[in-house]
Amino acid sequence: MPAPLVHRFAHGYATEAATAALEQAFTTLGQAEVISQPQVDNPPSVRVAERLGMQLRRTITAPATAKRGPVEVAVMSITCGEWEARAARH
């Protein structure tokens, strides 16, 4: 990995960006629910979804593509009501 990118990990940028995206989805776009599908073998991405208040709904196997084999995916989501309740607590 190029050196300039290494120092960008573990600073909360992904959580900050995802928080802004959820706010946009619920307030501006009026979405009822937002779903995230991080790969199970990518714990940092799963933790970002958990920090946002997303709940694991199920795990699925995404089929193989020309570039990779099948992948286990965590289907995580948060509803607008859950997001608003979380915002009220913070």
C-alpha positions in Angstrom: 0.0 0.0 0.0 1.4 3.4 -0.8 2.7 5.2 2.2 0.5 8.3 1.9 -2.6 6.1 2.4 -1.5 4.1 5.5 -1.8 7.0 7.9 -5.5 7.5 7.0 -6.7 4.3 8.8 -8.2 4.3 12.3 -9.0 8.0 12.4 -12.7 7.7 12.2 -13.0 9.0 8.6 -15.2 6.0 7.5 -17.6 6.5 10.4 -17.7 10.2 9.8 -18.5 9.8 6.1 -21.0 7.1 6.7 -22.8 9.2 9.4 -23.1 12.0 6.8 -24.4 9.6 4.2 -27.1 8.2 6.6 -28.1 11.7 7.6 -28.5 12.6 3.9 -30.4 9.4 3.3 -32.9 9.8 6.1 -33.4 13.6 6.1 -32.9 14.8 2.6 -33.9 11.7 0.6 -36.6 10.4 3.0 -35.4 6.8 2.9 -37.1 4.4 5.4 -34.1 2.1 5.7 -30.4 2.0 4.8 -28.6 -1.3 4.2 -24.9 -2.0 4.4 -23.3 -5.2 3.2 -19.7 -5.4 4.5 -17.8 -8.6 3.9 -17.7 -10.8 7.1 -13.9 -11.1 6.8 -13.5 -7.3 7.0 -14.0 -6.6 10.7 -13.2 -2.8 10.4 -16.1 -2.3 8.0 -18.5 -4.4 10.2 -17.5 -2.2 13.2 -18.2 1.0 11.3 -21.8 -0.3 10.6 -22.2 -1.3 14.2 -21.0 2.2 15.4 -23.7 3.7 13.3 -26.3 1.7 15.0 -26.8 -0.8 12.2 -28.1 -4.3 13.2 -27.0 -7.6 11.7 -30.1 -8.9 9.9 -28.5 -12.0 8.3 -25.4 -13.3 6.6 -25.5 -14.3 3.0 -23.0 -15.7 0.5 -22.5 -13.4 -2.5 -21.9 -15.5 -5.6 -18.5 -15.6 -7.3 -17.6 -13.2 -10.0 -15.0 -13.2 -12.7 -12.6 -11.4 -10.3 -13.2 -13.3 -7.0 -14.8 -16.4 -5.5 -17.9 -16.4 -3.3 -17.9 -14.0 -0.3 -19.7 -14.1 3.0 -21.5 -10.8 3.5 -23.1 -9.4 6.6 -26.5 -7.8 5.7 -26.8 -4.9 8.2 -29.4 -2.2 8.3 -30.9 0.7 10.2 -34.3 2.3 9.9 -35.1 5.9 10.0 -36.8 5.4 13.4 -33.8 3.7 14.8 -31.5 6.5 13.4 -33.7 9.2 15.0 -33.8 7.3 18.4 -30.0 7.0 18.3 -29.6 10.7 17.5 -31.8 11.6 20.4 -29.6 9.6 22.8 -26.4 11.2 21.6 
